[in-house]
């Protein structure tokens, strides 16, 4: 594994904080990145063995229910730093909501209304979480990402509010 994908890089970044199991990594990724980057359970469990095989992780303590801790190695730290120092390339938006809205004309009026109402409720909750994260962010780069999450959630709510009933 010479080039890291963004998911692998996210995992290596989280493992700088200390050893974690796959489940802990999923929870940490959701907690820290959900406003701007999604990491699924299946992605985590696909990437961990590949990172370990490439020498970027080593196995740590085995926990309850056969959970396995992973620890970042020096090679993993170097690979992560190298990834950080490369051009990010284009951002790719992958929004199940926008995809559903694109085809919402195929739904009944009631179904469309439920889709918009449910999405709005979720984004209001995400906005409140993002505002809280932005308030406590001390590092200017972390604060910039948190502020983006606030702006993104506000923009989605504004878009949903603009959809006619």
Phi and psi in degrees as a GROMACS rama.xvg file:
@    title "Ramachandran Plot"
@    xaxis  label "Phi"
@    yaxis  label "Psi"
@TYPE xy
-97.1291  -40.1257  UNK-2
-103.878  126.029  UNK-3
-81.9026  139.821  UNK-4
-87.0253  169.091  UNK-5
-62.6764  -34.9052  UNK-6
-66.1785  -46.0769  UNK-7
-59.7261  -42.4245  UNK-8
-63.2436  -40.3427  UNK-9
-60.6775  -42.1419  UNK-10
-65.8755  -44.2113  UNK-11
-62.531  -39.6662  UNK-12
-60.6075  -44.3655  UNK-13
-64.5568  -37.3776  UNK-14
-71.9774  -10.8408  UNK-15
-64.054  -22.8727  UNK-16
-77.7821  -15.8183  UNK-17
137.9  171.514  UNK-18
-60.0075  141.799  UNK-19
-146.753  153.26  UNK-20
-85.7309  170.498  UNK-21
-57.6961  -44.6157  UNK-22
-62.237  -40.0583  UNK-23
-66.2831  -36.459  UNK-24
-65.767  -41.5684  UNK-25
-60.1496  -46.8401  UNK-26
-64.4269  -43.0244  UNK-27
-65.6628  -40.6011  UNK-28
-63.3276  -42.7763  UNK-29
-61.4744  -44.0954  UNK-30
-65.2895  -43.9954  UNK-31
-92.3896  -26.8624  UNK-32
-115.568  -7.99636  UNK-33
-58.1084  -22.6246  UNK-34
-74.867  -13.9725  UNK-35
-148.888  -7.63305  UNK-36
-153.819  122.568  UNK-37
-97.6293  139.722  UNK-38
-131.335  119.234  UNK-39
-92.4305  160.131  UNK-40
-56.3037  -44.5584  UNK-41
-64.7839  -36.3487  UNK-42
-64.2576  -43.5398  UNK-43
-60.2121  -49.4011  UNK-44
-72.8337  -15.8653  UNK-45
-82.1273  -38.1085  UNK-46
-78.5519  -35.0282  UNK-47
-56.9303  -49.6729  UNK-48
-63.256  -35.9221  UNK-49
-65.9659  -41.2187  UNK-50
-66.1867  -39.3052  UNK-51
-65.901  -43.3054  UNK-52
-63.4139  -32.5716  UNK-53
-80.4952  -1.92362  UNK-54
83.4187  10.8069  UNK-55
-88.3837  -16.9529  UNK-56
-132.147  155.087  UNK-57
-129.281  157.538  UNK-58
-76.3718  139.054  UNK-59
-106.706  -145.549  UNK-60
-68.5975  145.229  UNK-61
-89.6301  132.803  UNK-62
-105.197  -164.911  UNK-63
-64.7048  152.015  UNK-64
52.921  39.5995  UNK-65
61.1709  22.7597  UNK-66
-70.5958  144.53  UNK-67
-119.475  124.804  UNK-68
-78.3208  148.158  UNK-69
-122.064  143.091  UNK-70
-126.639  133.31  UNK-71
-73.1235  140.066  UNK-72
-97.6692  173.733  UNK-73
-59.8735  -39.1021  UNK-74
-64.0816  -37.827  UNK-75
-65.6799  -40.0257  UNK-76
-64.2931  -41.8008  UNK-77
-64.8162  -43.7155  UNK-78
-62.6409  -40.5616  UNK-79
-64.1653  -46.347  UNK-80
-62.6375  -39.2685  UNK-81
-62.3841  -44.3644  UNK-82
-60.3826  -43.3105  UNK-83
-59.1266  -32.4182  UNK-84
-92.1178  13.457  UNK-85
-106.321  162.781  UNK-86
-62.1465  134.189  UNK-87
-72.571  -21.7584  UNK-88
73.6704  -175.992  UNK-89
-72.5106  143.789  UNK-90
-77.8166  142.524  UNK-91
-115.005  120.979  UNK-92
-84.6318  129.015  UNK-93
-134.14  89.4347  UNK-94
-117.48  110.872  UNK-95
-59.1468  -32.5006  UNK-96
-63.8133  -50.1908  UNK-97
-62.5292  -36.5899  UNK-98
-63.3003  -43.5616  UNK-99
-64.4378  -41.6794  UNK-100
-64.1978  -35.7819  UNK-101
-57.8149  -34.6501  UNK-102
-109.888  14.4714  UNK-103
-63.7165  -19.6536  UNK-104
-61.1887  -18.3732  UNK-105
-83.3294  -7.82885  UNK-106
-93.1089  163.711  UNK-107
-73.3071  164.805  UNK-108
-58.603  -40.3006  UNK-109
-65.7459  -42.7361  UNK-110
-63.865  -41.2897  UNK-111
-62.4534  -44.1596  UNK-112
-61.2092  -42.6744  UNK-113
-64.2595  -40.0762  UNK-114
-60.2859  -48.9526  UNK-115
-67.1061  -44.1171  UNK-116
-62.6752  -46.2143  UNK-117
-63.2044  -45.2464  UNK-118
-62.4227  -41.895  UNK-119
-61.0739  -44.7776  UNK-120
-59.7081  -42.9605  UNK-121
-64.2805  -41.7656  UNK-122
-73.1858  -29.846  UNK-123
-64.2298  -42.5867  UNK-124
-63.5519  -44.4412  UNK-125
-62.3745  -38.1303  UNK-126
-62.1367  -45.0048  UNK-127
-62.1706  -40.7246  UNK-128
-64.8779  -41.3302  UNK-129
-65.8043  -39.1177  UNK-130
-61.6994  -42.3158  UNK-131
-62.4917  -44.2  UNK-132
-63.2407  -39.04  UNK-133
-66.8694  -34.3325  UNK-134
-65.6312  -35.4375  UNK-135
-96.2053  -8.32911  UNK-136
-67.9819  124.096  UNK-137
-100.833  -39.8271  UNK-138
-68.0679  131.817  UNK-139
-61.727  -29.6914  UNK-140
-76.3998  -40.6119  UNK-141
-63.0696  -40.0131  UNK-142
-63.5655  -40.3117  UNK-143
-61.5454  -43.2192  UNK-144
-65.0225  -41.0831  UNK-145
-65.4492  -41.1077  UNK-146
-64.1516  -37.1209  UNK-147
-60.1218  -44.3378  UNK-148
-59.562  -40.6689  UNK-149
-61.736  -50.2066  UNK-150
-62.958  -40.9117  UNK-151
-61.7836  -48.5405  UNK-152
-63.6013  -39.1675  UNK-153
-62.3285  -40.9511  UNK-154
-64.972  -40.7034  UNK-155
-66.2433  -42.5093  UNK-156
-61.1246  -42.5909  UNK-157
-61.8064  -41.9472  UNK-158
-63.2678  -45.8148  UNK-159
-62.7208  -39.1597  UNK-160
-67.341  -23.7229  UNK-161
-82.8392  -11.1715  UNK-162
-74.5305  126.089  UNK-163
-65.7126  148.286  UNK-164
